[in-house]
């Protein structure tokens, strides 16, 4: 289970804010890097107990792949932190809300 206080303890340089969304594997929080004065999103993925090393390897690969990409339509990754219970990907915070919320408001594909 992902606890906001645990996220704060793992990322002491960030002020963890409201939950922006959740899914089957984790949650996304708004946050602010205190020293850089930068708003970010923190994707928090729980590492399942039965095979934590396999799950963590997959998350490590996701963080590396996304961090290596550079495109205006792909979110930028600023940091990646992992502890025994969870993996955290710190990325740019984009405006506009969630895709589900935008679809409800009448988002139409180009």
C-alpha atoms as an extended CHARMM CRD file, in Angstrom:
* protein
*
       110  EXT
         1         1  UNK       CA              0.0000000000        0.0000000000        0.0000000000  PROA      1               0.0000000000
         2         2  UNK       CA              1.3090000000        3.4290000000       -0.9290000000  PROA      2               0.0000000000
         3         3  UNK       CA              1.2400000000        5.9110000000        1.9610000000  PROA      3               0.0000000000
         4         4  UNK       CA              1.7870000000        9.6100000000        1.2520000000  PROA      4               0.0000000000
         5         5  UNK       CA              3.9290000000       10.0000000000        4.3950000000  PROA      5               0.0000000000
         6         6  UNK       CA              6.2630000000        7.2390000000        3.1910000000  PROA      6               0.0000000000
         7         7  UNK       CA              6.6070000000        8.9970000000       -0.1760000000  PROA      7               0.0000000000
         8         8  UNK       CA              7.5370000000       12.1970000000        1.6770000000  PROA      8               0.0000000000
         9         9  UNK       CA             10.1460000000       10.3320000000        3.7370000000  PROA      9               0.0000000000
        10        10  UNK       CA             11.7550000000        8.8280000000        0.6220000000  PROA      10              0.0000000000
        11        11  UNK       CA             11.8080000000       12.2130000000       -1.1710000000  PROA      11              0.0000000000
        12        12  UNK       CA             12.7840000000       14.7260000000        1.5500000000  PROA      12              0.0000000000
        13        13  UNK       CA             13.6670000000       17.4820000000       -0.9740000000  PROA      13              0.0000000000
        14        14  UNK       CA             10.0960000000       17.4800000000       -2.2730000000  PROA      14              0.0000000000
        15        15  UNK       CA              6.8720000000       18.7330000000       -0.7350000000  PROA      15              0.0000000000
        16        16  UNK       CA              4.3100000000       16.0680000000       -1.6300000000  PROA      16              0.0000000000
        17        17  UNK       CA              0.8770000000       17.4530000000       -2.4830000000  PROA      17              0.0000000000
        18        18  UNK       CA             -2.4700000000       16.1640000000       -3.6830000000  PROA      18              0.0000000000
        19        19  UNK       CA             -3.0440000000       12.8790000000       -5.4420000000  PROA      19              0.0000000000
        20        20  UNK       CA             -3.5120000000       13.4750000000       -9.1650000000  PROA      20              0.0000000000
        21        21  UNK       CA             -4.5240000000        9.9590000000      -10.1180000000  PROA      21              0.0000000000
        22        22  UNK       CA             -4.2540000000        6.2560000000       -9.4260000000  PROA      22              0.0000000000
        23        23  UNK       CA             -4.1970000000        3.0070000000      -11.2910000000  PROA      23              0.0000000000
        24        24  UNK       CA             -3.6570000000       -0.6820000000      -10.8180000000  PROA      24              0.0000000000
        25        25  UNK       CA              0.0370000000       -0.3560000000       -9.9900000000  PROA      25              0.0000000000
        26        26  UNK       CA              0.3390000000        2.9380000000       -8.1730000000  PROA      26              0.0000000000
        27        27  UNK       CA             -0.5210000000        6.5680000000       -7.6850000000  PROA      27              0.0000000000
        28        28  UNK       CA              0.5970000000        9.9540000000       -8.9920000000  PROA      28              0.0000000000
        29        29  UNK       CA              1.0590000000       12.9380000000       -6.6820000000  PROA      29              0.0000000000
        30        30  UNK       CA              1.6600000000       16.5990000000       -7.3690000000  PROA      30              0.0000000000
        31        31  UNK       CA              4.8540000000       17.7550000000       -5.6600000000  PROA      31              0.0000000000
        32        32  UNK       CA              7.2500000000       20.6700000000       -5.5080000000  PROA      32              0.0000000000
        33        33  UNK       CA             11.0390000000       20.4800000000       -5.3480000000  PROA      33              0.0000000000
        34        34  UNK       CA             11.8580000000       22.7950000000       -2.4600000000  PROA      34              0.0000000000
        35        35  UNK       CA             15.3070000000       24.0000000000       -3.5200000000  PROA      35              0.0000000000
        36        36  UNK       CA             14.6430000000       24.2360000000       -7.2570000000  PROA      36              0.0000000000
        37        37  UNK       CA             11.1840000000       25.7710000000       -6.7190000000  PROA      37              0.0000000000
        38        38  UNK       CA              9.8010000000       23.4860000000       -9.4420000000  PROA      38              0.0000000000
        39        39  UNK       CA              6.4160000000       21.7530000000       -9.6320000000  PROA      39              0.0000000000
        40        40  UNK       CA              6.6260000000       18.0790000000      -10.5670000000  PROA      40              0.0000000000
        41        41  UNK       CA              4.5470000000       14.9180000000      -10.6860000000  PROA      41              0.0000000000
        42        42  UNK       CA              5.6820000000       11.8800000000       -8.7080000000  PROA      42              0.0000000000
        43        43  UNK       CA              4.6180000000        8.4900000000      -10.0580000000  PROA      43              0.0000000000
        44        44  UNK       CA              4.7360000000        6.0050000000       -7.1960000000  PROA      44              0.0000000000
        45        45  UNK       CA              4.7200000000        2.3220000000       -8.0500000000  PROA      45              0.0000000000
        46        46  UNK       CA              4.3460000000       -0.3080000000       -5.3640000000  PROA      46              0.0000000000
        47        47  UNK       CA              6.8430000000       -3.1630000000       -5.5780000000  PROA      47              0.0000000000
        48        48  UNK       CA              4.8650000000       -6.3880000000       -4.9530000000  PROA      48              0.0000000000
        49        49  UNK       CA              6.0940000000       -8.6750000000       -2.1850000000  PROA      49              0.0000000000
        50        50  UNK       CA              6.1510000000      -12.0620000000       -3.9990000000  PROA      50              0.0000000000
        51        51  UNK       CA              8.9160000000      -11.0800000000       -6.4480000000  PROA      51              0.0000000000
        52        52  UNK       CA             10.1870000000       -7.5870000000       -5.5770000000  PROA      52              0.0000000000
        53        53  UNK       CA             13.4130000000       -7.9490000000       -7.5670000000  PROA      53              0.0000000000
        54        54  UNK       CA             11.5410000000       -8.7900000000      -10.7920000000  PROA      54              0.0000000000
        55        55  UNK       CA              9.0370000000       -5.9590000000      -10.3570000000  PROA      55              0.0000000000
        56        56  UNK       CA             11.7910000000       -3.5030000000       -9.4650000000  PROA      56              0.0000000000
        57        57  UNK       CA             13.7830000000       -4.4990000000      -12.5520000000  PROA      57              0.0000000000
        58        58  UNK       CA             10.7520000000       -3.6960000000      -14.7150000000  PROA      58              0.0000000000
        59        59  UNK       CA             10.2940000000       -0.3100000000      -13.0570000000  PROA      59              0.0000000000
        60        60  UNK       CA             14.0260000000        0.4170000000      -13.4150000000  PROA      60              0.0000000000
        61        61  UNK       CA             13.7250000000       -0.3400000000      -17.1330000000  PROA      61              0.0000000000
        62        62  UNK       CA             10.6610000000        1.9310000000      -17.4930000000  PROA      62              0.0000000000
        63        63  UNK       CA             12.4420000000        4.8100000000      -15.7440000000  PROA      63              0.0000000000
        64        64  UNK       CA             15.5760000000        4.3980000000      -17.9070000000  PROA      64              0.0000000000
        65        65  UNK       CA             13.6180000000        4.1820000000      -21.1580000000  PROA      65              0.0000000000
        66        66  UNK       CA             11.3740000000        7.1810000000      -20.4700000000  PROA      66              0.0000000000
        67        67  UNK       CA             14.3370000000        9.2430000000      -19.1970000000  PROA      67              0.0000000000
        68        68  UNK       CA             16.2280000000        8.5320000000      -22.4230000000  PROA      68              0.0000000000
        69        69  UNK       CA             13.4540000000        9.8900000000      -24.6460000000  PROA      69              0.0000000000
        70        70  UNK       CA             13.3700000000       13.4980000000      -25.7890000000  PROA      70              0.0000000000
        71        71  UNK       CA             10.1910000000       14.5350000000      -27.5780000000  PROA      71              0.0000000000
        72        72  UNK       CA              7.6930000000       17.3770000000      -27.0440000000  PROA      72              0.0000000000
        73        73  UNK       CA              4.8570000000       14.8550000000      -26.5760000000  PROA      73              0.0000000000
        74        74  UNK       CA              6.6170000000       12.7220000000      -23.9530000000  PROA      74              0.0000000000
        75        75  UNK       CA              6.8880000000       13.7630000000      -20.3340000000  PROA      75              0.0000000000
        76        76  UNK       CA             10.4510000000       14.4810000000      -19.1360000000  PROA      76              0.0000000000
        77        77  UNK       CA             11.8580000000       12.4510000000      -16.2430000000  PROA      77              0.0000000000
        78        78  UNK       CA             13.8680000000       14.4080000000      -13.6670000000  PROA      78              0.0000000000
        79        79  UNK       CA             14.6840000000       11.7360000000      -11.0700000000  PROA      79              0.0000000000
        80        80  UNK       CA             14.1670000000        8.1160000000      -10.0870000000  PROA      80              0.0000000000
        81        81  UNK       CA             14.3230000000        6.7270000000       -6.5480000000  PROA      81              0.0000000000
        82        82  UNK       CA             13.6580000000        3.1970000000       -5.3540000000  PROA      82              0.0000000000
        83        83  UNK       CA             13.3880000000        1.7260000000       -1.8910000000  PROA      83              0.0000000000
        84        84  UNK       CA             12.3170000000       -1.7220000000       -0.6920000000  PROA      84              0.0000000000
        85        85  UNK       CA              8.5670000000       -1.0260000000       -0.9760000000  PROA      85              0.0000000000
        86        86  UNK       CA              8.1730000000        1.3340000000       -3.9170000000  PROA      86              0.0000000000
        87        87  UNK       CA              9.7200000000        3.0270000000       -6.9050000000  PROA      87              0.0000000000
        88        88  UNK       CA              9.2520000000        6.7470000000       -7.5530000000  PROA      88              0.0000000000
        89        89  UNK       CA              9.6120000000        8.4480000000      -10.9230000000  PROA      89              0.0000000000
        90        90  UNK       CA              9.7970000000       12.2440000000      -10.6340000000  PROA      90              0.0000000000
        91        91  UNK       CA              8.6800000000       13.8930000000      -13.8540000000  PROA      91              0.0000000000
        92        92  UNK       CA              7.4750000000       17.1730000000      -15.2420000000  PROA      92              0.0000000000
        93        93  UNK       CA              3.9880000000       18.2040000000      -14.2180000000  PROA      93              0.0000000000
        94        94  UNK       CA              1.8770000000       18.9050000000      -17.2710000000  PROA      94              0.0000000000
        95        95  UNK       CA             -1.2500000000       21.0760000000      -17.2430000000  PROA      95              0.0000000000
        96        96  UNK       CA             -4.6180000000       19.9360000000      -18.4910000000  PROA      96              0.0000000000
        97        97  UNK       CA             -5.7120000000       17.2330000000      -16.0590000000  PROA      97              0.0000000000
        98        98  UNK       CA             -6.0590000000       13.5480000000      -16.7530000000  PROA      98              0.0000000000
        99        99  UNK       CA             -6.8480000000       11.9840000000      -20.0990000000  PROA      99              0.0000000000
       100       100  UNK       CA            -10.0420000000       10.4980000000      -18.6260000000  PROA      100             0.0000000000
       101       101  UNK       CA            -11.1380000000       13.9170000000      -17.3800000000  PROA      101             0.0000000000
       102       102  UNK       CA            -10.4060000000       15.5380000000      -20.7150000000  PROA      102             0.0000000000
       103       103  UNK       CA            -12.3360000000       12.7960000000      -22.5390000000  PROA      103             0.0000000000
       104       104  UNK       CA            -15.3680000000       13.4380000000      -20.3360000000  PROA      104             0.0000000000
       105       105  UNK       CA            -15.1300000000       17.1140000000      -21.2390000000  PROA      105             0.0000000000
       106       106  UNK       CA            -15.3350000000       16.2850000000      -24.9440000000  PROA      106             0.0000000000
       107       107  UNK       CA            -11.7600000000       15.6280000000      -26.0220000000  PROA      107             0.0000000000
       108       108  UNK       CA            -11.7650000000       14.6620000000      -29.6810000000  PROA      108             0.0000000000
       109       109  UNK       CA             -8.7940000000       13.0760000000      -31.4510000000  PROA      109             0.0000000000
       110       110  UNK       CA             -7.2480000000       15.2170000000      -34.2370000000  PROA      110             0.0000000000
